[in-house]
């Protein structure tokens, strides 16, 4: 079992910045890839950025250059710069785990990011 707790969301003006953090606990040794997803009202959840244990990253085209994902001993972070109204969504942290004979994804509870003037 892995538990994920996100923090750092809030209200910010267009062009501003926010830093999201996701702290992982439990069987963290089973975590392979971690990532951030978001879901806006009426839309499907989409990948924002992912990072492997080795540090390889991938980003949605819409956030490249503006967002940076990083990992540390506690979990995963997302630095968001030059925020736009279309970045408004609930942001979720995800941990992909695996072990002998299993693969399982864990999700955090989500944190609201609102970009508005």
C-alpha positions in Angstrom: 0.0 0.0 0.0 1.1 3.5 -0.8 -0.5 6.7 0.5 -0.2 10.0 -1.4 -1.0 13.4 0.0 -0.9 16.5 -2.2 -0.5 20.1 -1.2 0.2 23.5 -2.7 -2.9 24.3 -4.8 -4.7 27.6 -4.6 -5.8 30.7 -6.5 -3.3 32.5 -8.6 -3.4 35.2 -11.2 -2.5 34.5 -14.9 1.3 34.6 -15.3 1.8 33.5 -11.7 3.5 30.5 -10.2 2.6 27.6 -7.9 4.5 24.6 -6.5 2.6 21.4 -5.9 4.0 18.7 -3.6 3.0 15.1 -3.2 4.3 13.2 -0.2 4.4 9.4 -0.5 4.3 7.0 2.5 3.9 3.2 3.0 5.6 0.8 0.6 7.5 3.5 -1.3 10.2 1.0 -2.4 7.6 -0.4 -4.8 7.1 2.9 -6.6 8.5 3.1 -10.2 7.0 6.1 -11.9 5.3 9.1 -10.3 3.3 11.7 -12.1 0.9 14.6 -12.0 -2.5 14.5 -13.8 -5.2 17.1 -13.9 -9.0 17.1 -14.5 -10.9 20.2 -15.5 -14.7 20.4 -15.2 -16.3 18.4 -18.0 -13.1 17.0 -19.2 -11.2 13.7 -18.9 -8.2 13.4 -16.6 -5.0 14.0 -18.5 -1.3 13.5 -17.9 0.6 16.7 -17.1 4.0 15.3 -16.3 5.7 12.1 -15.3 9.1 11.1 -13.9 10.7 7.7 -13.5 13.0 6.4 -10.8 15.9 7.1 -13.1 14.9 10.8 -13.5 13.5 10.6 -17.0 10.7 13.0 -17.5 7.8 13.6 -20.0 5.4 16.4 -20.3 2.1 17.3 -22.0 2.8 19.6 -24.9 0.6 22.3 -23.3 2.9 22.6 -20.2 6.3 22.0 -21.7 8.8 24.8 -20.7 6.3 26.2 -18.2 6.1 23.2 -15.8 8.9 21.2 -14.2 8.5 17.9 -12.4 11.0 16.7 -9.8 11.4 13.9 -7.3 13.0 13.8 -3.9 13.0 11.4 -0.9 9.6 12.5 0.1 7.8 12.2 -3.2 7.2 14.3 -6.3 6.9 18.0 -7.0 5.5 20.1 -9.8 6.7 23.7 -10.3 4.2 25.6 -12.4 5.2 28.9 -13.9 3.5 31.3 -16.3 0.1 29.8 -15.4 -2.8 30.3 -17.7 -6.6 30.1 -17.1 -6.7 26.9 -19.0 -4.4 25.3 -16.4 -7.3 25.5 -13.9 -8.1 22.0 -12.8 -7.9 19.5 -9.9 -4.4 18.2 -9.9 -3.8 14.6 -8.8 -0.6 12.8 -7.9 -0.1 9.2 -9.1 2.3 6.5 -8.1 2.8 3.5 -10.3 4.0 0.5 -8.3 5.0 -3.0 -9.2 6.3 -6.2 -7.5 6.4 -9.9 -8.0 3.2 -10.6 -9.9 1.5 -7.3 -9.5 1.2 -3.8 -10.8 -1.0 -1.2 -9.1 -1.5 2.6 -9.4 -2.2 4.8 -6.4 -3.8 8.3 -6.5 -3.8 11.2 -4.1 -7.0 13.0 -3.2 -6.3 16.0 -5.5 -5.6 19.6 -5.0 -7.5 22.5 -6.7 -5.5 25.0 -8.9 -7.4 28.0 -10.1 -5.9 30.5 -12.4 -8.0 33.7 -12.6 -7.7 37.4 -12.4 
